[in-house]
Amino acid sequence: MSDSDRKEPEPMDTSHRITHEQFTRFLQAKAPEKPCPECGVNDWATSQTPGDHRKNPYLQIGLLPGAFTDKVMPLHTLSCRNCGFVKMFSAQLVGDWVKKNA
């Protein structure tokens, strides 16, 4: 692939940016806490941005690539601190809920 064939990445849509507190409120309302389906431990971590959370309080957004397309689905995740199992939540749906329930 030549340099002229490469597509520039599209700018990240910041409308999906939410804080740990906003995600916690969403989870409490829509997805009550349950033990991990793989190991049975109930200890979950959010995808918090590394570093000083006072300077950057937003959660990381994962991107799930679509099959046979150049589109991606933005996701917020929870991971089991015991076995690493990952739960995924649509960043669009979470962001819409946060806006409606501010």
FIKOLZA-1660 file (N, C-alpha, C; in steps of 0.1 Angstrom, whole numbers, plus 5000, padded with zeros to 4 digits):
% residues 102
   i   px   py   pz ch aa at
   1 5009 4988 5000  A  M  N
   1 5000 5000 5000  A  M CA
   1 5009 5012 5000  A  M  C
   2 5007 5021 4991  A  S  N
   2 5015 5033 4990  A  S CA
   2 5009 5044 5000  A  S  C
   3 5017 5054 5002  A  D  N
   3 5013 5065 5011  A  D CA
   3 5001 5072 5006  A  D  C
   4 4999 5073 4993  A  S  N
   4 4987 5079 4987  A  S CA
   4 4975 5071 4989  A  S  C
   5 4976 5058 4991  A  D  N
   5 4964 5049 4993  A  D CA
   5 4959 5049 5007  A  D  C
   6 4967 5053 5016  A  R  N
   6 4963 5053 5030  A  R CA
   6 4954 5064 5034  A  R  C
   7 4943 5060 5041  A  K  N
   7 4933 5070 5046  A  K CA
   7 4938 5076 5059  A  K  C
   8 4936 5089 5060  A  E  N
   8 4938 5096 5073  A  E CA
   8 4928 5091 5082  A  E  C
   9 4931 5088 5095  A  P  N
   9 4921 5085 5104  A  P CA
   9 4911 5096 5107  A  P  C
  10 4899 5093 5108  A  E  N
  10 4889 5103 5111  A  E CA
  10 4891 5108 5125  A  E  C
  11 4888 5121 5128  A  P  N
  11 4890 5126 5141  A  P CA
  11 4880 5119 5151  A  P  C
  12 4885 5117 5163  A  M  N
  12 4877 5110 5173  A  M CA
  12 4865 5118 5177  A  M  C
  13 4853 5111 5177  A  D  N
  13 4841 5118 5181  A  D CA
  13 4841 5119 5196  A  D  C
  14 4842 5131 5201  A  T  N
  14 4842 5133 5216  A  T CA
  14 4829 5133 5222  A  T  C
  15 4818 5131 5215  A  S  N
  15 4805 5130 5221  A  S CA
  15 4803 5118 5230  A  S  C
  16 4812 5108 5229  A  H  N
  16 4811 5096 5237  A  H CA
  16 4820 5097 5250  A  H  C
  17 4826 5109 5252  A  R  N
  17 4835 5110 5264  A  R CA
  17 4826 5111 5276  A  R  C
  18 4828 5102 5286  A  I  N
  18 4822 5103 5299  A  I CA
  18 4831 5100 5310  A  I  C
  19 4828 5104 5322  A  T  N
  19 4836 5102 5333  A  T CA
  19 4833 5089 5340  A  T  C
  20 4842 5084 5349  A  H  N
  20 4839 5072 5357  A  H CA
  20 4826 5074 5364  A  H  C
  21 4824 5085 5370  A  E  N
  21 4811 5087 5378  A  E CA
  21 4799 5086 5369  A  E  C
  22 4799 5092 5357  A  Q  N
  22 4788 5090 5348  A  Q CA
  22 4786 5076 5344  A  Q  C
  23 4796 5069 5341  A  F  N
  23 4795 5055 5337  A  F CA
  23 4789 5046 5349  A  F  C
  24 4794 5050 5361  A  T  N
  24 4789 5043 5373  A  T CA
  24 4774 5045 5374  A  T  C
  25 4769 5057 5372  A  R  N
  25 4755 5060 5373  A  R CA
  25 4747 5052 5363  A  R  C
  26 4752 5052 5350  A  F  N
  26 4746 5044 5340  A  F CA
  26 4745 5029 5344  A  F  C
  27 4756 5023 5349  A  L  N
  27 4756 5009 5352  A  L CA
  27 4746 5006 5364  A  L  C
  28 4746 5015 5374  A  Q  N
  28 4736 5013 5385  A  Q CA
  28 4722 5013 5380  A  Q  C
  29 4719 5022 5370  A  A  N
  29 4705 5023 5364  A  A CA
  29 4702 5012 5354  A  A  C
  30 4711 5008 5346  A  K  N
  30 4708 4999 5335  A  K CA
  30 4714 4985 5336  A  K  C
  31 4725 4983 5343  A  A  N
  31 4732 4970 5343  A  A CA
  31 4737 4967 5358  A  A  C
  32 4728 4963 5366  A  P  N
  32 4731 4961 5380  A  P CA
  32 4743 4951 5381  A  P  C
  33 4752 4954 5391  A  E  N
  33 4764 4946 5393  A  E CA
  33 4761 4931 5395  A  E  C
  34 4768 4923 5387  A  K  N
  34 4767 4909 5388  A  K CA
  34 4781 4903 5388  A  K  C
  35 4783 4891 5394  A  P  N
  35 4796 4885 5394  A  P CA
  35 4801 4882 5379  A  P  C
  36 4814 4880 5378  A  C  N
  36 4819 4877 5365  A  C CA
  36 4814 4863 5360  A  C  C
  37 4809 4862 5348  A  P  N
  37 4804 4850 5343  A  P CA
  37 4815 4839 5341  A  P  C
  38 4827 4843 5340  A  E  N
  38 4838 4833 5338  A  E CA
  38 4843 4828 5352  A  E  C
  39 4846 4837 5361  A  C  N
  39 4853 4832 5374  A  C CA
  39 4844 4833 5386  A  C  C
  40 4833 4841 5385  A  G  N
  40 4824 4842 5397  A  G CA
  40 4828 4853 5407  A  G  C
  41 4839 4860 5404  A  V  N
  41 4843 4871 5413  A  V CA
  41 4836 4883 5409  A  V  C
  42 4832 4892 5419  A  N  N
  42 4825 4904 5417  A  N CA
  42 4835 4916 5419  A  N  C
  43 4845 4918 5411  A  D  N
  43 4854 4929 5412  A  D CA
  43 4858 4934 5398  A  D  C
  44 4851 4945 5395  A  W  N
  44 4852 4951 5381  A  W CA
  44 4860 4964 5381  A  W  C
  45 4867 4966 5370  A  A  N
  45 4875 4979 5368  A  A CA
  45 4870 4985 5355  A  A  C
  46 4869 4999 5355  A  T  N
  46 4865 5006 5343  A  T CA
  46 4878 5008 5335  A  T  C
  47 4876 5013 5323  A  S  N
  47 4887 5016 5314  A  S CA
  47 4891 5030 5316  A  S  C
  48 4895 5034 5328  A  Q  N
  48 4899 5047 5331  A  Q CA
  48 4912 5051 5323  A  Q  C
  49 4913 5063 5319  A  T  N
  49 4925 5067 5312  A  T CA
  49 4937 5067 5321  A  T  C
  50 4948 5062 5317  A  P  N
  50 4959 5061 5326  A  P CA
  50 4964 5075 5330  A  P  C
  51 4971 5076 5341  A  G  N
  51 4977 5089 5345  A  G CA
  51 4969 5096 5356  A  G  C
  52 4971 5109 5357  A  D  N
  52 4964 5117 5367  A  D CA
  52 4950 5119 5363  A  D  C
  53 4941 5112 5371  A  H  N
  53 4926 5113 5368  A  H CA
  53 4920 5126 5370  A  H  C
  54 4927 5135 5378  A  R  N
  54 4922 5148 5380  A  R CA
  54 4924 5157 5368  A  R  C
  55 4934 5154 5360  A  K  N
  55 4937 5161 5348  A  K CA
  55 4929 5156 5336  A  K  C
  56 4926 5142 5336  A  N  N
  56 4919 5136 5325  A  N CA
  56 4909 5126 5331  A  N  C
  57 4897 5130 5335  A  P  N
  57 4888 5121 5342  A  P CA
  57 4880 5112 5333  A  P  C
  58 4882 5112 5320  A  Y  N
  58 4874 5105 5311  A  Y CA
  58 4878 5090 5310  A  Y  C
  59 4868 5082 5307  A  L  N
  59 4871 5068 5304  A  L CA
  59 4877 5066 5291  A  L  C
  60 4885 5056 5289  A  Q  N
  60 4891 5052 5276  A  Q CA
  60 4879 5047 5268  A  Q  C
  61 4880 5049 5255  A  I  N
  61 4870 5043 5246  A  I CA
  61 4876 5033 5237  A  I  C
  62 4871 5021 5238  A  G  N
  62 4876 5010 5229  A  G CA
  62 4869 5011 5215  A  G  C
  63 4875 5006 5205  A  L  N
  63 4869 5006 5192  A  L CA
  63 4868 4992 5186  A  L  C
  64 4856 4988 5184  A  L  N
  64 4854 4974 5178  A  L CA
  64 4852 4976 5163  A  L  C
  65 4862 4970 5155  A  P  N
  65 4861 4972 5141  A  P CA
  65 4850 4963 5135  A  P  C
  66 4843 4968 5125  A  G  N
  66 4832 4961 5119  A  G CA
  66 4838 4951 5108  A  G  C
  67 4831 4940 5106  A  A  N
  67 4835 4931 5096  A  A CA
  67 4831 4936 5082  A  A  C
  68 4840 4936 5073  A  F  N
  68 4838 4939 5059  A  F CA
  68 4834 4954 5057  A  F  C
  69 4839 4963 5066  A  T  N
  69 4836 4977 5066  A  T CA
  69 4847 4985 5072  A  T  C
  70 4848 4997 5070  A  D  N
  70 4858 5006 5076  A  D CA
  70 4853 5013 5088  A  D  C
  71 4841 5009 5092  A  K  N
  71 4834 5015 5104  A  K CA
  71 4839 5008 5117  A  K  C
  72 4838 5016 5128  A  V  N
  72 4841 5010 5141  A  V CA
  72 4830 5014 5150  A  V  C
  73 4828 5006 5161  A  M  N
  73 4818 5008 5171  A  M CA
  73 4826 5013 5184  A  M  C
  74 4823 5025 5189  A  P  N
  74 4830 5029 5201  A  P CA
  74 4823 5022 5213  A  P  C
  75 4832 5018 5223  A  L  N
  75 4827 5010 5234  A  L CA
  75 4833 5015 5247  A  L  C
  76 4826 5014 5258  A  H  N
  76 4831 5015 5271  A  H CA
  76 4832 5001 5277  A  H  C
  77 4842 4998 5285  A  T  N
  77 4844 4985 5290  A  T CA
  77 4845 4984 5305  A  T  C
  78 4842 4972 5310  A  L  N
  78 4845 4968 5324  A  L CA
  78 4853 4955 5323  A  L  C
  79 4864 4954 5331  A  S  N
  79 4871 4942 5330  A  S CA
  79 4872 4936 5344  A  S  C
  80 4871 4923 5345  A  C  N
  80 4872 4916 5358  A  C CA
  80 4887 4916 5363  A  C  C
  81 4888 4921 5375  A  R  N
  81 4902 4922 5381  A  R CA
  81 4908 4909 5384  A  R  C
  82 4900 4898 5384  A  N  N
  82 4905 4885 5388  A  N CA
  82 4910 4877 5375  A  N  C
  83 4901 4877 5365  A  C  N
  83 4905 4868 5354  A  C CA
  83 4906 4876 5341  A  C  C
  84 4902 4889 5340  A  G  N
  84 4904 4897 5328  A  G CA
  84 4892 4896 5318  A  G  C
  85 4882 4889 5322  A  F  N
  85 4870 4889 5313  A  F CA
  85 4865 4904 5311  A  F  C
  86 4861 4907 5298  A  V  N
  86 4857 4921 5295  A  V CA
  86 4843 4921 5291  A  V  C
  87 4835 4931 5297  A  K  N
  87 4822 4934 5293  A  K CA
  87 4822 4947 5285  A  K  C
  88 4814 4947 5274  A  M  N
  88 4814 4959 5265  A  M CA
  88 4800 4965 5265  A  M  C
  89 4801 4979 5265  A  F  N
  89 4788 4987 5264  A  F CA
  89 4790 4997 5253  A  F  C
  90 4779 4998 5245  A  S  N
  90 4779 5008 5234  A  S CA
  90 4781 5022 5240  A  S  C
  91 4792 5029 5235  A  A  N
  91 4795 5042 5240  A  A CA
  91 4784 5052 5235  A  A  C
  92 4778 5049 5224  A  Q  N
  92 4767 5058 5219  A  Q CA
  92 4755 5057 5228  A  Q  C
  93 4751 5045 5232  A  L  N
  93 4739 5043 5241  A  L CA
  93 4742 5049 5255  A  L  C
  94 4754 5046 5260  A  V  N
  94 4758 5051 5273  A  V CA
  94 4758 5067 5273  A  V  C
  95 4764 5072 5262  A  G  N
  95 4765 5087 5261  A  G CA
  95 4751 5093 5260  A  G  C
  96 4742 5087 5252  A  D  N
  96 4728 5092 5251  A  D CA
  96 4721 5092 5265  A  D  C
  97 4723 5081 5272  A  W  N
  97 4717 5080 5286  A  W CA
  97 4722 5090 5295  A  W  C
  98 4735 5093 5295  A  V  N
  98 4741 5103 5303  A  V CA
  98 4735 5116 5300  A  V  C
  99 4734 5120 5287  A  K  N
  99 4729 5133 5284  A  K CA
  99 4714 5134 5288  A  K  C
 100 4706 5124 5287  A  K  N
 100 4692 5124 5292  A  K CA
 100 4691 5125 5307  A  K  C
 101 4701 5120 5314  A  N  N
 101 4699 5118 5328  A  N CA
 101 4710 5126 5336  A  N  C
 102 4713 5138 5330  A  A  N
 102 4724 5147 5336  A  A CA
 102 4719 5153 5349  A  A  C
% end
